[in-house]
Amino acid sequence: MILARVIGHVWAARRDARLQRAKLLVVRPHAIYEPAFATRHLVATDDVDAGVGDDVIICLGAPARASLGDNNMPVDAAVLGVVDRVELDADAMRAAGAAPGIKRPLEIAVGT
Amino acid sequence: MIRGTVIGQVWATRKARGLEGQTLLLVAARDAEGQPTGRLVVASDTLDARAGEDVTVAFGSGARNVLRPGPDNRDLLCDAAIAAIVEGAG
């Protein structure tokens, strides 16, 4: 799973039949672990009614499909939760090279 | 699996039902030499990992096997889970 912020919606009239009822959001990962996501954004389905500006937990791969109740969905990213709070341990972040830390709430700047 | 360091925890009240009961920790990933990569992953934790502890994180079906082993765990909403607390690496 990754942390991301919702930055927009996607509208699509012509879409896969299994996606007819899916709400599609554009999200920007706060920090990413997959080099493939160099575009700095993902399109994810949303079943928890997240809105633009919300910080969310994104699940990738098979569990994203499972969250929609159908393992055959043409989907590989889903919003699973709206984040209330992130608690970061300052000492652990320094040790892990994750400083300088948070600029705004949940705006996590991860340095190397 | 990758190696990383626990740096914090994430809370969400509004969430998919399958996420209930999962403890979600933020893990800063390290590379093969143990150096920080600047990348974060949210991993489910069943081992009571604490901030500052080095852990290994399993992805994909390996992550689901941490929560519930077996072939019938495709319903689990988890793509990353802490598989071990690292005490030393050489």
Backbone of each chain as ProteinMPNN parsed JSONL, in Angstrom:
{"seq_chain_A": "MILARVIGHVWAARRDARLQRAKLLVVRPHAIYEPAFATRHLVATDDVDAGVGDDVIICLGAPARASLGDNNMPVDAAVLGVVDRVELDADAMRAAGAAPGIKRPLEIAVGT", "coords_chain_A": {"N_chain_A": [[0.846, -1.194, 0.0], [0.341, 2.316, -0.509], [0.782, 5.774, 0.386], [-1.175, 8.519, -0.666], [-2.293, 11.573, -2.274], [-5.478, 12.762, -3.195], [-5.99, 14.248, -6.29], [-7.698, 14.752, -8.35], [-10.423, 13.912, -10.654], [-11.445, 11.293, -12.943], [-13.261, 11.25, -15.895], [-15.105, 9.037, -17.917], [-16.887, 8.073, -20.546], [-16.983, 5.984, -22.334], [-16.204, 2.933, -21.459], [-14.788, -0.051, -19.95], [-17.124, -2.639, -19.406], [-17.245, -3.717, -16.871], [-16.372, -1.703, -15.357], [-18.31, 0.153, -15.163], [-19.668, 1.217, -12.936], [-17.715, 2.194, -11.391], [-15.955, 4.647, -9.54], [-13.495, 6.864, -10.541], [-10.424, 8.103, -9.495], [-7.791, 10.539, -9.644], [-4.664, 10.27, -8.264], [-1.852, 11.428, -6.362], [1.038, 9.963, -5.424], [2.549, 10.222, -2.185], [5.054, 9.339, -1.494], [6.884, 6.995, -3.204], [7.247, 3.515, -4.033], [7.57, 2.102, -6.285], [9.412, 2.183, -9.135], [8.199, 2.289, -11.586], [6.183, 4.064, -11.417], [6.908, 6.639, -12.237], [5.584, 8.723, -13.295], [4.376, 10.098, -11.356], [1.712, 9.99, -10.743], [-1.392, 8.219, -10.253], [-4.213, 6.382, -11.406], [-6.995, 5.516, -9.635], [-9.554, 3.327, -8.437], [-12.416, 4.126, -6.401], [-14.039, 3.338, -3.504], [-14.669, 4.376, -1.101], [-15.559, 6.905, -0.99], [-13.783, 9.16, -1.263], [-12.442, 12.483, -1.563], [-11.242, 15.306, -3.56], [-8.136, 16.475, -2.421], [-8.092, 14.93, -0.165], [-6.083, 12.73, 1.831], [-5.07, 9.486, 1.134], [-5.126, 5.861, 1.447], [-3.672, 3.692, -0.764], [-4.172, 0.676, -2.427], [-2.419, -1.777, -4.255], [-2.497, -3.925, -7.148], [-3.628, -7.361, -6.956], [-5.198, -7.277, -4.496], [-6.466, -4.838, -4.836], [-8.297, -5.358, -6.809], [-9.786, -7.282, -5.438], [-10.949, -5.701, -3.509], [-13.026, -4.583, -4.834], [-14.726, -6.579, -5.057], [-14.533, -8.373, -7.115], [-12.391, -10.409, -8.698], [-11.706, -10.247, -11.31], [-11.72, -7.732, -12.285], [-10.746, -4.994, -14.4], [-8.508, -3.524, -13.103], [-5.896, -2.019, -11.18], [-5.321, -0.498, -9.016], [-6.62, 0.791, -6.025], [-8.52, 2.928, -3.889], [-8.425, 2.471, -0.495], [-8.816, 3.595, 1.968], [-9.461, 6.626, 3.834], [-7.14, 8.808, 5.075], [-6.805, 9.692, 8.459], [-4.811, 10.414, 10.201], [-1.291, 10.578, 10.479], [1.333, 9.233, 12.189], [4.555, 10.002, 12.898], [7.778, 8.869, 13.751], [10.319, 10.798, 14.835], [13.045, 10.231, 15.393], [13.337, 7.692, 14.261], [12.859, 8.324, 11.615], [15.035, 9.929, 10.989], [17.092, 8.07, 11.266], [16.409, 6.37, 9.24], [16.917, 7.842, 7.071], [14.931, 9.477, 6.168], [14.518, 12.109, 6.584], [13.944, 15.557, 5.503], [11.453, 15.489, 6.769], [8.052, 16.405, 7.596], [6.359, 18.892, 5.825], [3.827, 20.196, 5.465], [0.711, 19.065, 6.935], [0.901, 15.692, 6.373], [2.371, 16.098, 4.105], [4.797, 14.59, 3.045], [8.182, 14.744, 2.899], [10.676, 13.006, 1.531], [13.966, 12.436, 1.811], [17.148, 11.346, 0.449]], "CA_chain_A": [[0.0, 0.0, 0.0], [1.085, 3.568, -0.52], [0.037, 6.975, 0.75], [-1.31, 9.415, -1.804], [-3.303, 12.623, -2.136], [-6.395, 12.842, -4.335], [-5.82, 15.532, -6.976], [-8.7, 14.978, -9.389], [-11.305, 12.825, -11.093], [-11.413, 10.923, -14.353], [-14.551, 10.899, -16.482], [-14.956, 8.225, -19.115], [-18.195, 7.555, -20.939], [-16.771, 4.684, -22.977], [-15.307, 2.211, -20.566], [-15.034, -1.468, -19.77], [-18.431, -2.855, -18.793], [-17.115, -3.997, -15.436], [-15.998, -0.455, -14.675], [-19.396, 1.116, -15.34], [-20.086, 1.877, -11.702], [-16.535, 2.56, -10.605], [-15.526, 6.041, -9.502], [-12.052, 6.871, -10.798], [-9.741, 9.284, -8.972], [-6.372, 10.717, -9.931], [-3.97, 10.483, -6.987], [-0.403, 11.636, -6.441], [1.676, 9.309, -4.276], [3.431, 11.071, -1.381], [6.383, 8.755, -1.69], [6.517, 5.796, -3.943], [8.262, 2.478, -3.984], [7.668, 1.47, -7.594], [9.987, 3.086, -10.13], [7.311, 2.373, -12.742], [5.251, 5.165, -11.242], [7.67, 7.873, -12.366], [4.671, 9.767, -13.745], [3.925, 10.778, -10.143], [0.278, 9.918, -10.498], [-2.053, 6.952, -10.5], [-5.667, 6.434, -11.431], [-7.437, 4.469, -8.727], [-10.988, 3.268, -8.145], [-12.703, 4.624, -5.056], [-15.281, 2.842, -2.902], [-14.84, 4.925, 0.25], [-16.039, 8.272, -1.141], [-12.728, 10.146, -1.034], [-12.589, 13.688, -2.378], [-10.007, 16.003, -3.9], [-7.481, 17.021, -1.235], [-7.969, 13.898, 0.86], [-4.97, 11.794, 1.792], [-5.696, 8.162, 1.074], [-4.309, 4.652, 1.368], [-3.903, 3.04, -2.049], [-3.727, -0.711, -2.507], [-2.044, -2.093, -5.64], [-2.493, -5.319, -7.553], [-4.788, -8.235, -6.752], [-6.127, -6.826, -3.443], [-7.263, -3.725, -5.358], [-9.446, -5.994, -7.472], [-10.588, -7.941, -4.403], [-11.711, -4.695, -2.775], [-14.218, -4.285, -5.627], [-15.572, -7.766, -5.003], [-14.44, -9.144, -8.352], [-10.975, -10.562, -9.0], [-11.488, -10.106, -12.748], [-11.86, -6.324, -12.669], [-9.573, -4.432, -15.083], [-8.092, -2.479, -12.167], [-4.728, -2.422, -10.391], [-5.116, 0.421, -7.889], [-7.893, 1.145, -5.401], [-8.481, 3.663, -2.622], [-8.988, 1.619, 0.557], [-9.133, 4.338, 3.184], [-9.13, 8.047, 3.915], [-6.231, 8.914, 6.216], [-7.084, 10.701, 9.481], [-3.639, 10.84, 10.958], [-0.048, 9.829, 10.318], [2.224, 9.497, 13.309], [5.915, 9.688, 12.464], [8.783, 8.891, 14.805], [11.386, 11.644, 14.293], [14.336, 9.549, 15.476], [13.35, 6.607, 13.271], [12.946, 8.917, 10.278], [16.428, 10.333, 10.78], [17.898, 6.86, 11.087], [16.055, 5.753, 7.96], [17.234, 8.774, 5.995], [13.688, 10.01, 5.64], [14.428, 13.538, 6.875], [13.686, 16.446, 6.622], [10.184, 15.311, 7.459], [6.779, 16.859, 7.06], [6.233, 20.331, 5.67], [2.454, 20.433, 5.87], [0.181, 17.768, 7.341], [0.978, 14.591, 5.421], [3.212, 16.412, 2.951], [6.008, 13.936, 3.507], [9.342, 14.917, 2.027], [11.603, 11.934, 1.852], [15.258, 12.642, 1.17], [18.012, 10.174, 0.489]], "C_chain_A": [[0.876, 1.236, 0.0], [0.166, 4.697, -0.067], [-0.02, 7.888, -0.453], [-2.328, 10.492, -1.481], [-4.154, 12.667, -3.394], [-6.255, 14.217, -4.98], [-6.845, 15.73, -8.089], [-9.532, 13.747, -9.689], [-10.999, 12.474, -12.544], [-12.841, 10.605, -14.781], [-14.302, 10.066, -17.726], [-16.316, 7.623, -19.447], [-18.042, 6.154, -21.525], [-15.765, 3.936, -22.131], [-15.708, 0.751, -20.48], [-16.333, -1.665, -18.981], [-18.331, -3.079, -17.284], [-16.763, -2.742, -14.637], [-17.143, 0.559, -14.664], [-19.708, 1.889, -14.064], [-18.896, 2.361, -10.874], [-16.273, 4.06, -10.691], [-14.006, 6.059, -9.622], [-11.446, 8.192, -10.338], [-8.306, 9.328, -9.479], [-5.693, 11.034, -8.6], [-2.479, 10.66, -7.237], [0.242, 10.997, -5.22], [2.594, 10.279, -3.521], [4.876, 10.612, -1.503], [6.107, 7.38, -2.238], [7.621, 4.766, -3.893], [8.428, 1.796, -5.329], [8.253, 2.453, -8.6], [9.081, 3.267, -11.339], [6.37, 3.566, -12.642], [5.971, 6.512, -11.304], [6.792, 9.021, -12.841], [4.107, 10.549, -12.574], [2.406, 10.81, -10.019], [-0.227, 8.516, -10.802], [-3.531, 7.247, -10.67], [-6.16, 5.24, -10.627], [-8.954, 4.489, -8.596], [-11.202, 3.67, -6.689], [-14.051, 4.119, -4.584], [-15.546, 3.474, -1.544], [-15.184, 6.415, 0.205], [-14.98, 9.305, -0.755], [-12.946, 11.326, -1.967], [-11.242, 14.318, -2.653], [-9.434, 16.661, -2.639], [-7.321, 16.012, -0.128], [-6.662, 13.127, 0.69], [-5.534, 10.398, 1.957], [-4.647, 7.052, 1.088], [-4.682, 3.939, 0.076], [-3.352, 1.627, -2.0], [-3.492, -1.041, -3.984], [-2.185, -3.584, -5.909], [-3.775, -6.063, -7.211], [-5.731, -7.758, -5.64], [-6.969, -5.626, -3.88], [-8.497, -4.277, -6.065], [-10.368, -6.636, -6.439], [-11.461, -6.927, -3.668], [-12.989, -4.325, -3.524], [-15.128, -5.505, -5.718], [-15.514, -8.625, -6.245], [-12.976, -9.223, -8.766], [-10.664, -10.407, -10.485], [-11.651, -8.669, -13.226], [-10.59, -5.841, -13.374], [-9.015, -3.241, -14.297], [-6.83, -2.945, -11.47], [-4.414, -1.438, -9.274], [-6.471, 0.826, -7.34], [-7.646, 1.933, -4.122], [-9.159, 2.788, -1.566], [-9.367, 2.399, 1.798], [-8.743, 5.794, 3.07], [-8.344, 8.263, 5.203], [-6.682, 10.024, 7.164], [-5.794, 11.3, 10.013], [-2.453, 9.961, 10.584], [0.856, 10.212, 11.463], [3.616, 9.055, 12.899], [6.874, 9.815, 13.631], [10.018, 9.623, 14.261], [12.733, 10.927, 14.304], [14.441, 8.457, 14.416], [13.476, 7.166, 11.868], [14.37, 9.352, 9.971], [17.289, 9.119, 10.477], [17.641, 6.238, 9.721], [16.349, 6.683, 6.794], [16.013, 9.435, 5.412], [13.506, 11.486, 5.968], [14.356, 14.311, 5.563], [12.301, 16.357, 7.23], [9.018, 15.988, 6.786], [6.751, 18.37, 6.967], [4.837, 20.768, 6.083], [1.914, 19.096, 6.347], [0.212, 16.776, 6.186], [1.771, 14.91, 4.166], [4.596, 15.865, 3.28], [7.125, 14.101, 2.49], [10.386, 13.89, 2.431], [12.897, 12.152, 1.086], [16.099, 11.393, 1.228], [19.358, 10.555, 1.086]], "O_chain_A": [[2.018, 1.201, 0.457], [-1.059, 4.588, -0.129], [0.961, 8.024, -1.183], [-3.122, 10.359, -0.549], [-3.639, 12.617, -4.511], [-6.384, 15.237, -4.304], [-6.858, 16.788, -8.717], [-9.375, 12.693, -9.072], [-10.379, 13.249, -13.271], [-13.541, 9.817, -14.144], [-13.391, 10.356, -18.502], [-16.827, 6.773, -18.718], [-18.846, 5.26, -21.26], [-14.586, 4.291, -22.103], [-16.806, 0.363, -20.877], [-16.603, -0.95, -18.016], [-19.215, -2.683, -16.523], [-16.845, -2.725, -13.409], [-16.969, 1.691, -14.212], [-19.983, 3.088, -14.115], [-19.073, 2.881, -9.773], [-16.357, 4.663, -11.761], [-13.312, 5.353, -8.89], [-11.895, 9.266, -10.738], [-7.684, 8.291, -9.712], [-6.101, 11.956, -7.894], [-1.921, 10.117, -8.19], [0.015, 11.445, -4.096], [3.324, 11.057, -4.134], [5.795, 11.425, -1.601], [5.198, 6.686, -1.782], [8.794, 5.104, -3.73], [9.34, 0.988, -5.499], [7.626, 3.472, -8.887], [9.173, 4.273, -12.041], [5.825, 4.026, -13.645], [5.68, 7.415, -10.519], [7.212, 10.178, -12.794], [3.431, 11.559, -12.772], [1.876, 11.605, -9.243], [0.416, 7.738, -11.507], [-4.043, 8.237, -10.146], [-5.792, 4.097, -10.901], [-9.569, 5.555, -8.641], [-10.298, 3.569, -5.859], [-15.083, 4.425, -5.181], [-16.541, 3.148, -0.896], [-15.113, 7.107, 1.221], [-15.267, 10.229, 0.007], [-13.555, 11.189, -3.028], [-10.228, 13.932, -2.072], [-10.155, 17.318, -1.888], [-6.499, 16.206, 0.768], [-6.195, 12.899, -0.425], [-6.378, 10.157, 2.82], [-3.471, 7.263, 0.79], [-5.848, 3.62, -0.158], [-2.215, 1.403, -1.586], [-4.267, -0.637, -4.85], [-2.014, -4.405, -5.008], [-4.86, -5.483, -7.18], [-6.948, -7.823, -5.813], [-8.063, -5.416, -3.356], [-9.596, -3.737, -5.939], [-11.591, -6.545, -6.552], [-12.575, -7.246, -3.253], [-13.932, -3.81, -2.923], [-16.168, -5.469, -6.375], [-16.347, -9.513, -6.424], [-12.384, -8.213, -9.144], [-9.499, -10.431, -10.883], [-11.712, -8.414, -14.429], [-9.485, -6.23, -12.996], [-9.047, -2.103, -14.764], [-6.688, -4.135, -11.188], [-3.357, -1.528, -8.65], [-7.374, 1.168, -8.103], [-6.709, 1.659, -3.372], [-10.32, 2.409, -1.717], [-10.162, 1.919, 2.606], [-7.833, 6.161, 2.326], [-8.822, 7.941, 6.291], [-6.915, 11.155, 6.738], [-5.687, 12.504, 10.244], [-2.595, 8.753, 10.397], [1.117, 11.394, 11.684], [3.841, 7.885, 12.591], [6.79, 10.764, 14.411], [10.681, 9.138, 13.345], [13.483, 11.004, 13.331], [15.471, 8.303, 13.76], [14.125, 6.559, 11.015], [14.86, 9.177, 8.856], [18.107, 9.132, 9.557], [18.539, 5.651, 9.118], [16.06, 6.345, 5.646], [16.047, 9.908, 4.276], [12.46, 12.061, 5.669], [14.702, 13.724, 4.538], [12.007, 17.114, 8.155], [8.987, 16.134, 5.564], [7.085, 19.057, 7.932], [4.685, 21.62, 6.959], [2.586, 18.078, 6.186], [-0.393, 17.013, 5.141], [1.842, 14.086, 3.254], [5.466, 16.603, 3.741], [7.014, 13.645, 1.352], [10.905, 13.917, 3.547], [12.924, 12.064, -0.142], [15.791, 10.472, 1.984], [20.241, 9.706, 1.212]]}, "seq_chain_B": "MIRGTVIGQVWATRKARGLEGQTLLLVAARDAEGQPTGRLVVASDTLDARAGEDVTVAFGSGARNVLRPGPDNRDLLCDAAIAAIVEGAG", "coords_chain_B": {"N_chain_B": [[10.945, -9.757, -1.158], [11.566, -6.755, 0.678], [13.939, -4.785, 2.542], [13.526, -2.579, 5.278], [12.906, 0.344, 7.356], [10.839, 0.933, 10.11], [8.98, 3.855, 10.34], [6.711, 5.106, 11.227], [3.094, 5.348, 11.815], [-0.135, 4.802, 10.311], [-3.425, 6.092, 10.358], [-6.844, 5.452, 9.612], [-10.211, 6.235, 9.503], [-12.459, 6.161, 7.811], [-12.822, 3.621, 5.729], [-12.222, 0.732, 3.605], [-14.009, -2.274, 4.315], [-12.441, -4.513, 4.529], [-10.059, -3.575, 5.494], [-10.254, -3.199, 8.112], [-9.07, -3.812, 11.378], [-6.486, -4.14, 10.618], [-3.167, -3.201, 11.347], [-1.461, -0.448, 10.22], [1.656, 0.377, 9.132], [4.204, 2.798, 8.407], [6.884, 2.297, 6.32], [10.211, 2.966, 5.637], [12.012, 2.309, 2.823], [15.02, 0.393, 2.294], [18.076, -0.028, 0.384], [20.021, -2.65, -1.281], [22.471, -2.42, -0.05], [21.773, -1.495, 2.346], [21.323, 1.165, 2.493], [19.273, 4.132, 2.738], [16.493, 4.545, 0.525], [14.742, 6.529, 0.067], [12.133, 5.972, -0.379], [8.749, 5.151, 0.43], [6.615, 2.732, 2.0], [3.387, 1.511, 2.796], [2.706, -0.802, 5.16], [1.08, -3.739, 6.337], [0.946, -4.809, 9.709], [1.662, -7.491, 11.822], [3.309, -8.208, 13.787], [3.857, -6.528, 15.848], [5.73, -4.451, 15.31], [7.99, -1.807, 16.054], [8.538, 1.778, 15.876], [11.552, 2.676, 14.327], [12.606, 0.158, 14.221], [14.214, -2.303, 12.182], [12.844, -3.993, 9.418], [11.54, -6.708, 7.37], [9.65, -6.488, 4.403], [7.01, -8.064, 2.835], [5.565, -8.514, -0.409], [2.619, -8.656, -2.535], [1.2, -11.914, -3.052], [2.674, -13.034, -1.082], [2.495, -11.177, 0.96], [-0.196, -11.407, 1.648], [-0.1, -13.984, 2.642], [1.133, -13.599, 5.045], [-0.842, -12.493, 6.651], [-2.939, -14.35, 6.459], [-2.295, -17.581, 5.871], [-2.326, -19.621, 2.897], [-4.113, -20.81, -0.039], [-6.567, -19.682, -0.314], [-6.759, -16.936, 0.181], [-7.247, -14.726, -1.309], [-9.12, -12.822, -0.935], [-8.234, -11.048, 0.927], [-7.444, -7.694, 1.76], [-4.664, -6.616, 1.195], [-1.48, -5.65, 0.208], [1.078, -5.449, 1.034], [3.108, -6.514, 3.667], [4.569, -6.782, 6.927], [7.03, -9.095, 7.348], [9.089, -9.973, 8.952], [11.028, -9.023, 11.827], [14.024, -7.48, 11.694], [17.045, -8.438, 13.142], [19.695, -8.495, 12.67], [21.981, -8.109, 9.937], [24.12, -9.279, 7.415]], "CA_chain_B": [[10.798, -8.909, 0.034], [12.552, -5.687, 0.81], [14.284, -4.425, 3.912], [13.24, -1.178, 5.54], [12.835, 0.763, 8.752], [9.539, 1.485, 10.489], [9.116, 5.26, 10.756], [5.472, 5.669, 11.759], [1.85, 4.596, 11.688], [-1.2, 5.497, 9.581], [-4.775, 5.792, 10.821], [-7.946, 5.831, 8.727], [-11.514, 5.82, 10.037], [-13.297, 5.793, 6.667], [-11.985, 2.684, 4.971], [-12.84, -0.503, 3.141], [-14.231, -3.185, 5.437], [-11.323, -5.455, 4.616], [-8.895, -2.941, 6.106], [-10.474, -3.137, 9.559], [-8.266, -4.755, 12.144], [-5.088, -4.135, 10.2], [-2.288, -2.12, 11.795], [-0.729, -0.008, 9.034], [2.879, 1.093, 9.484], [4.982, 3.4, 7.323], [8.226, 1.728, 6.285], [11.148, 3.591, 4.694], [12.728, 1.193, 2.204], [16.479, 0.467, 2.146], [18.546, -0.787, -0.776], [20.756, -3.881, -0.977], [23.583, -2.093, 0.855], [21.227, -1.004, 3.599], [21.192, 2.619, 2.461], [17.89, 4.57, 2.5], [16.162, 4.795, -0.877], [13.82, 7.66, -0.027], [10.805, 5.518, -0.764], [7.92, 4.696, 1.545], [5.543, 1.78, 1.724], [2.478, 1.275, 3.918], [2.674, -2.257, 5.308], [0.288, -4.284, 7.434], [1.848, -5.337, 10.732], [1.101, -8.456, 12.778], [4.403, -8.606, 14.679], [4.085, -5.437, 16.796], [6.966, -3.733, 15.004], [8.025, -0.46, 16.636], [9.274, 2.783, 15.106], [12.996, 2.552, 14.456], [13.043, -1.225, 14.012], [14.392, -2.754, 10.803], [11.905, -5.081, 9.119], [11.401, -7.09, 5.97], [8.276, -6.322, 3.937], [6.645, -8.948, 1.722], [4.546, -7.947, -1.288], [1.819, -9.591, -3.322], [0.57, -13.016, -2.314], [3.483, -13.218, 0.125], [1.936, -10.301, 1.996], [-1.452, -12.011, 2.125], [0.227, -15.172, 3.416], [1.475, -13.178, 6.406], [-2.088, -12.293, 7.39], [-3.641, -15.647, 6.519], [-1.659, -18.462, 4.894], [-3.183, -20.521, 2.149], [-4.505, -20.377, -1.38], [-7.886, -19.035, -0.305], [-6.676, -15.643, 0.867], [-7.277, -13.65, -2.296], [-10.077, -11.799, -0.522], [-7.587, -10.115, 1.856], [-7.057, -6.419, 1.162], [-3.31, -6.327, 1.667], [-0.455, -5.888, -0.816], [2.396, -5.354, 1.656], [3.014, -6.867, 5.084], [5.849, -6.995, 7.591], [7.208, -10.54, 7.493], [10.08, -10.267, 9.991], [11.755, -7.917, 12.448], [15.43, -7.81, 11.454], [17.928, -8.176, 14.276], [21.033, -8.263, 12.139], [22.145, -8.505, 8.537], [25.522, -9.195, 7.054]], "C_chain_B": [[11.838, -7.81, -0.018], [12.842, -5.467, 2.297], [14.007, -2.93, 4.099], [13.202, -0.904, 7.028], [11.471, 1.371, 9.022], [9.731, 2.93, 10.942], [7.811, 5.831, 11.298], [4.274, 4.788, 11.487], [0.794, 5.458, 11.015], [-2.543, 5.087, 10.154], [-5.804, 6.255, 9.812], [-9.246, 5.319, 9.332], [-12.419, 5.354, 8.903], [-12.475, 4.889, 5.773], [-12.793, 1.473, 4.524], [-12.946, -1.477, 4.316], [-13.053, -4.127, 5.634], [-10.08, -4.88, 5.261], [-9.036, -2.89, 7.622], [-9.631, -4.197, 10.258], [-6.815, -4.805, 11.72], [-4.363, -2.944, 10.81], [-1.411, -1.734, 10.618], [0.466, 0.841, 9.454], [3.535, 1.662, 8.231], [6.399, 2.853, 7.41], [9.047, 2.459, 5.223], [12.042, 2.487, 4.151], [14.236, 1.449, 2.156], [16.896, -0.34, 0.914], [19.405, -1.97, -0.326], [21.904, -3.625, -0.008], [23.083, -1.569, 2.195], [21.082, 0.497, 3.642], [19.733, 3.008, 2.185], [17.678, 4.878, 1.024], [15.262, 6.013, -1.035], [12.418, 7.253, -0.419], [10.068, 4.961, 0.45], [6.944, 3.637, 1.077], [4.701, 1.664, 2.991], [2.298, -0.23, 4.023], [1.824, -2.654, 6.503], [1.217, -4.977, 8.427], [1.119, -6.277, 11.678], [2.116, -8.799, 13.855], [4.71, -7.546, 15.729], [5.434, -4.767, 16.555], [6.861, -2.311, 15.554], [8.79, 0.475, 15.709], [10.765, 2.631, 15.373], [13.499, 1.142, 14.203], [13.179, -1.517, 12.517], [13.5, -3.974, 10.572], [12.093, -5.535, 7.676], [9.923, -7.001, 5.613], [8.06, -7.242, 2.742], [5.533, -8.3, 0.915], [3.73, -9.054, -1.941], [1.204, -10.695, -2.48], [1.378, -13.349, -1.058], [2.961, -12.38, 1.273], [0.646, -10.891, 2.552], [-1.172, -13.235, 2.979], [0.661, -14.826, 4.839], [0.199, -13.071, 7.242], [-2.867, -13.592, 7.552], [-3.053, -16.543, 5.448], [-2.703, -19.262, 4.115], [-3.616, -19.951, 0.825], [-5.814, -19.596, -1.389], [-7.853, -17.674, 0.393], [-6.72, -14.469, -0.108], [-8.287, -12.569, -1.955], [-9.435, -10.756, 0.393], [-7.164, -8.843, 1.133], [-5.702, -6.005, 1.72], [-2.32, -6.634, 0.554], [0.955, -5.744, -0.264], [2.248, -5.64, 3.138], [4.408, -7.115, 5.647], [5.986, -8.482, 7.898], [8.177, -10.88, 8.611], [10.646, -8.969, 10.546], [13.241, -8.291, 12.367], [16.268, -7.455, 12.678], [19.355, -7.918, 13.818], [21.082, -8.705, 10.695], [23.613, -8.332, 8.175], [25.728, -9.281, 5.561]], "O_chain_B": [[12.865, -7.936, -0.685], [12.095, -5.903, 3.173], [14.227, -2.127, 3.192], [13.431, -1.79, 7.851], [10.998, 2.218, 8.264], [10.546, 3.203, 11.822], [7.809, 6.958, 11.792], [4.392, 3.66, 11.008], [0.814, 6.684, 11.127], [-2.791, 3.908, 10.408], [-5.662, 7.324, 9.22], [-9.378, 4.134, 9.636], [-13.063, 4.308, 8.994], [-11.53, 5.344, 5.129], [-13.899, 1.228, 5.006], [-12.086, -1.501, 5.196], [-12.712, -4.492, 6.759], [-9.138, -5.617, 5.55], [-8.081, -2.581, 8.335], [-9.501, -5.326, 9.784], [-5.995, -5.441, 12.383], [-4.869, -1.822, 10.798], [-0.698, -2.574, 10.069], [0.301, 1.9, 10.06], [3.437, 1.091, 7.144], [7.039, 2.939, 8.458], [8.639, 2.561, 4.067], [12.743, 1.812, 4.905], [14.672, 2.589, 1.997], [16.165, -1.22, 0.459], [19.502, -2.255, 0.868], [22.272, -4.508, 0.768], [23.878, -1.238, 3.075], [20.758, 1.062, 4.687], [19.031, 2.29, 1.473], [18.567, 5.404, 0.355], [15.042, 6.479, -2.152], [11.596, 8.105, -0.758], [10.666, 4.388, 1.361], [6.503, 3.632, -0.072], [5.219, 1.712, 4.107], [1.799, -0.867, 3.095], [1.843, -1.996, 7.544], [2.164, -5.655, 8.028], [0.095, -5.921, 12.262], [1.823, -9.596, 14.747], [5.717, -7.648, 16.429], [6.194, -4.542, 17.497], [5.796, -1.694, 15.526], [9.581, 0.038, 14.872], [11.183, 2.475, 16.52], [14.695, 0.945, 13.992], [12.384, -1.054, 11.699], [13.412, -4.866, 11.415], [12.716, -4.847, 6.867], [9.055, -7.382, 6.399], [8.815, -7.213, 1.77], [4.666, -7.622, 1.466], [4.099, -10.228, -1.903], [0.75, -10.467, -1.359], [0.837, -13.88, -0.088], [2.979, -12.813, 2.426], [0.415, -10.882, 3.761], [-1.904, -13.511, 3.93], [0.569, -15.663, 5.737], [0.164, -13.502, 8.394], [-3.384, -13.898, 8.627], [-3.269, -16.316, 4.258], [-3.799, -19.538, 4.602], [-3.503, -18.748, 0.589], [-6.13, -18.923, -2.37], [-8.788, -17.304, 1.103], [-6.289, -13.362, 0.216], [-8.32, -11.521, -2.599], [-10.016, -9.695, 0.618], [-6.6, -8.894, 0.04], [-5.611, -5.154, 2.604], [-2.312, -7.74, 0.013], [1.927, -5.898, -1.004], [1.371, -5.082, 3.798], [5.303, -7.591, 4.949], [5.167, -9.057, 8.615], [8.099, -11.973, 9.173], [10.736, -7.959, 9.849], [13.657, -9.311, 12.917], [16.214, -6.335, 13.185], [20.123, -7.221, 14.482], [20.316, -9.572, 10.275], [24.259, -7.365, 8.578], [26.864, -9.225, 5.09]]}, "name": "protein", "num_of_chains": 2, "seq": "MILARVIGHVWAARRDARLQRAKLLVVRPHAIYEPAFATRHLVATDDVDAGVGDDVIICLGAPARASLGDNNMPVDAAVLGVVDRVELDADAMRAAGAAPGIKRPLEIAVGTMIRGTVIGQVWATRKARGLEGQTLLLVAARDAEGQPTGRLVVASDTLDARAGEDVTVAFGSGARNVLRPGPDNRDLLCDAAIAAIVEGAG"}
